[in-house]
Amino acid sequence: MNPRSMLVVIALALAAAYAGCSCTRHKPVPRSYPEPSTEEILAHLADVQRHARAFQAESVMDYWVGDERVKGTVLLMGRKGARVRINALNPTGDNVAADLACDGIGFEYIDYNKNCQLTGLCTRHSIAELLRISLEPDDFLLMVMGTTPVIPDAQGTVTWDERHGREVVELVAPDNRFTQTIVLDGRDRSWDVLSSEVRDVRGNVLWRLRNKGFEALRAQDGHTFRVPGKSQLEQPQDKADLLVQWKKRVFNLDIETVKFDMEIPPGLPSCRKEKQREP
């Protein structure tokens, strides 16, 4: 065989090997069930939301407090009706660094490290006083319990990501002001919420949720939830993000209303005044 023929043989062999490798790497993942409609997937998410009633959890969070990055144990509980309680523990010990309580109407917040307090109406900004993430309390409950808030009355489409085996749901609000992309794990039709992202009409990301490491967790009322081991919530416009490693979780337990009440000690100065005095 002359040198030119040998080069041709080698080139053909390399091309065949490359084609085989590429084919294996990008082998399509077929759906193992009939193609769902957008309404079917939204009905599934709505069903999970109906069963998401209350939670109690222990986590390790990596989050922003003002301009400082903090990582430590955070204890949480929540109940439908805008009731949330969050205790952030000091990284150097088990004592409480900050305590936030939303009782469905108002909120109270104490920063024990700075010895100051805040109060006001319980809104999407209440949780941000501690975790910097602005989120409706009931939406926060949904995310803790492994699902996602959905744009109300949205319309959209669902497509199959054959490379990763995922359902990709694209939603549009009735007034076209918001869009939402929800990615679900389609393997074995688990429909775990791998990511959820909402954008405004200009394409700006309002918030983005990512989850991984799902497992089944049986609630105290017998219902089973699919929950992540790790979560990340981002709000790029506010330069805010929250990394969560979930530890212990109990769902749909009975939590007394009094647990979401907190009294501010008399004479405790406002945290907002404290911030104004900082250079």
C-alpha positions in Angstrom: 0.0 0.0 0.0 1.4 3.4 -1.0 1.6 6.3 1.5 -1.4 8.1 -0.1 -3.6 5.0 0.1 -2.6 4.5 3.7 -3.5 8.1 4.6 -6.9 7.6 3.0 -7.5 4.4 5.0 -6.5 6.2 8.3 -8.7 9.2 7.5 -11.7 6.9 6.9 -11.1 5.0 10.1 -10.8 8.2 12.1 -14.0 9.5 10.6 -15.9 6.3 11.3 -14.6 6.3 14.9 -15.6 10.0 15.4 -19.0 9.4 13.9 -19.6 6.4 16.2 -18.5 8.3 19.3 -20.7 11.3 18.4 -23.7 9.0 17.8 -23.2 7.4 21.2 -22.8 10.7 23.0 -25.9 12.2 21.6 -28.2 9.2 21.6 -31.8 10.5 21.8 -33.7 9.7 25.0 -37.3 8.7 24.0 -40.3 9.5 26.2 -41.5 6.3 28.0 -45.1 7.6 28.1 -47.6 9.3 25.8 -46.8 13.0 24.9 -48.5 15.2 27.6 -50.3 18.4 27.0 -49.4 21.7 28.7 -52.7 21.4 30.6 -51.8 18.0 31.9 -48.4 19.1 33.3 -50.0 22.3 34.8 -52.6 20.1 36.4 -49.9 17.9 37.9 -48.1 21.0 39.4 -51.4 22.3 40.7 -52.1 18.9 42.4 -48.8 19.1 44.2 -49.5 22.6 45.3 -52.9 21.6 46.7 -51.2 19.0 48.9 -48.4 21.3 50.0 -49.8 22.5 53.3 -47.0 23.0 55.9 -43.4 22.2 56.4 -40.6 22.2 59.1 -37.0 22.0 57.9 -33.4 22.2 58.8 -30.9 23.4 56.2 -27.5 24.7 55.5 -27.8 28.0 53.6 -25.2 30.1 51.8 -26.8 33.5 51.4 -26.3 37.3 51.6 -26.9 39.4 54.6 -26.4 43.0 53.4 -23.0 43.0 51.7 -21.7 40.0 53.7 -21.8 36.4 52.5 -22.9 34.0 55.2 -23.1 30.2 55.4 -24.7 28.4 58.3 -27.6 26.4 59.7 -31.1 27.8 59.1 -34.2 26.4 60.7 -37.5 27.0 58.9 -41.2 26.3 59.2 -44.2 27.4 57.1 -47.9 27.1 56.7 -50.2 28.1 53.9 -51.7 31.5 54.5 -48.4 33.5 54.4 -47.1 32.1 57.6 -43.3 31.6 57.8 -40.7 31.4 60.6 -37.0 31.5 59.9 -34.2 31.1 62.5 -30.7 31.8 61.2 -28.1 30.4 63.5 -24.6 31.9 64.0 -22.0 29.9 62.1 -19.8 29.9 65.2 -22.4 28.4 67.5 -26.0 27.3 67.8 -27.4 30.6 69.1 -29.9 32.5 66.9 -28.4 35.3 64.8 -31.6 36.4 63.3 -35.3 35.6 63.7 -38.1 36.3 61.2 -41.8 35.7 61.7 -44.6 36.2 59.2 -48.1 35.6 60.8 -50.1 36.1 57.6 -50.6 39.8 58.1 -47.5 41.4 59.5 -43.9 40.4 60.1 -41.4 40.9 62.9 -37.7 40.6 62.5 -34.9 40.7 65.1 -31.2 40.8 64.2 -29.5 39.6 67.4 -26.0 40.3 66.2 -26.8 44.0 65.6 -29.4 44.2 68.3 -32.1 45.8 66.1 -35.5 45.0 64.8 -37.9 45.6 61.9 -41.7 45.2 61.6 -44.2 45.7 58.8 -46.8 44.0 56.5 -46.1 40.5 55.5 -45.4 40.8 51.8 -43.0 39.4 49.2 -40.3 41.6 50.6 -40.5 40.2 54.2 -38.3 37.2 53.6 -35.8 39.5 51.9 -35.2 41.2 55.3 -33.3 38.1 56.3 -32.3 36.1 53.1 -32.3 39.0 50.6 -34.5 37.0 48.3 -37.9 38.7 47.6 -40.6 36.0 47.5 -44.2 35.6 48.5 -44.3 33.5 51.7 -46.7 30.9 50.1 -44.3 30.7 47.0 -41.5 30.1 49.4 -43.4 27.2 50.9 -43.9 25.7 47.5 -40.2 25.8 46.7 -39.2 24.2 50.0 -41.7 21.4 49.2 -40.1 20.6 45.8 -42.5 22.4 43.4 -42.7 25.8 41.8 -45.0 28.8 41.6 -46.7 29.1 38.2 -47.8 32.2 36.4 -51.6 32.4 37.0 -53.8 31.5 34.0 -50.8 31.1 31.7 -50.9 29.5 28.3 -48.0 27.7 26.6 -46.4 24.7 25.0 -44.5 21.7 26.1 -41.6 20.1 24.1 -39.4 17.1 24.7 -35.6 17.6 25.3 -34.5 14.3 23.8 -30.9 14.9 24.7 -31.5 15.0 28.4 -34.9 13.3 28.8 -36.8 16.4 30.0 -40.1 18.1 29.5 -39.7 21.8 28.8 -42.7 23.9 29.5 -42.9 27.5 28.0 -45.6 29.7 29.5 -46.9 33.2 28.8 -49.0 35.3 31.1 -52.4 36.4 29.7 -51.2 40.1 29.5 -47.9 39.0 27.9 -46.0 40.8 30.7 -44.3 37.6 32.0 -42.9 34.3 30.6 -41.9 31.2 32.5 -39.8 28.2 31.6 -40.2 25.1 33.7 -38.0 22.1 33.1 -39.1 18.7 34.4 -37.3 15.4 34.7 -39.1 13.2 32.2 -37.3 10.0 33.1 -39.9 7.5 34.4 -42.3 10.4 34.3 -41.1 11.6 37.7 -41.6 15.3 36.6 -39.3 16.6 39.2 -38.9 20.4 38.9 -35.3 20.7 37.8 -35.6 24.4 37.1 -38.1 27.2 36.9 -37.4 30.7 35.6 -39.6 33.8 35.2 -38.8 36.7 32.9 -40.4 40.1 32.4 -41.5 41.5 29.0 -37.9 42.8 28.4 -36.4 39.4 29.0 -34.9 40.2 32.4 -34.8 37.2 34.8 -37.0 38.0 37.8 -36.2 34.8 39.6 -34.6 31.5 38.7 -34.9 28.2 40.7 -32.6 25.1 40.2 -33.0 21.8 42.0 -31.1 18.5 42.1 -30.8 15.3 44.0 -34.5 14.4 44.2 -35.9 11.7 46.5 -39.4 10.7 47.7 -40.5 12.0 51.1 -43.7 10.9 52.8 -45.6 13.6 54.6 -47.4 13.1 57.9 -50.8 13.1 56.2 -49.6 10.2 53.9 -49.0 12.2 50.8 -45.7 11.6 49.0 -43.6 14.5 47.7 -40.6 14.5 45.4 -38.1 16.8 47.0 -34.6 18.1 46.1 -31.4 17.6 48.1 -30.1 20.9 47.0 -31.7 24.1 45.7 -30.5 27.4 44.3 -32.7 30.5 44.0 -31.4 33.5 42.1 -32.7 37.1 41.6 -30.1 38.6 39.2 -31.5 42.1 39.2 -31.1 42.4 43.0 -27.8 40.6 42.9 -29.2 38.1 45.3 -28.9 34.3 45.4 -29.5 31.6 47.9 -27.9 28.1 48.0 -29.6 25.5 50.1 -28.5 22.0 51.2 -31.6 20.4 52.7 -31.1 18.3 55.9 -34.2 17.3 57.8 -37.7 18.0 56.5 -41.2 17.1 57.8 -44.2 18.0 55.6 -47.9 18.6 56.4 -47.5 18.5 60.1 -49.8 20.5 62.4 -48.1 23.8 63.4 -49.7 26.0 65.9 -50.5 29.5 64.8 -48.7 30.9 67.8 -45.4 29.6 66.3 -45.5 32.4 63.7 -45.9 35.1 66.3 -43.0 37.0 67.8 -42.9 40.0 70.2 -40.3 42.7 69.7 -38.7 43.7 73.0 -39.5 47.3 74.0 -36.9 49.9 73.1 -35.1 47.8 70.5 -33.8 50.2 67.8 -34.7 49.9 64.1 -32.3 48.0 61.8 -33.0 50.6 59.1 -31.6 53.3 61.4 -28.7 51.0 62.2 -28.0 50.7 58.4 -28.1 54.5 58.0 -25.4 55.0 60.6 -23.1 52.6 58.9 -20.4 54.3 56.7 
